[in-house]
Amino acid sequence: MEKQTQEQNQNKMSRETKLMFVPDGICPYCGCDITKVYDLDEINDIISGCPKCHRTFVD
């Protein structure tokens, strides 16, 4: 069930132009599930880094 929620959150982010530079929503450096960190209804900008380890996805 949890996997479905993660996929639904990822789909919601991409459908509503809430862009992340990691397509699966998982930080490649620390493994943080970014879709669980942010309130998807309050995101209004591009997510370009991990809120947990603070590494950027765009370098």
Stockholm file with secondary structure:
# STOCKHOLM 1.0

chainA/1-59         MEKQTQEQNQNKMSRETKLMFVPDGICPYCGCDITKVYDLDEINDIISGCPKCHRTFVD
#=GR chainA/1-59 SS CHHHHHHHHHHHHHHTTCCBSSTTSBCTTTCCBHHHHSCTTTCCSCBCBCTTTCCBSCC
#=GC SS_cons        CHHHHHHHHHHHHHHTTCCBSSTTSBCTTTCCBHHHHSCTTTCCSCBCBCTTTCCBSCC
//
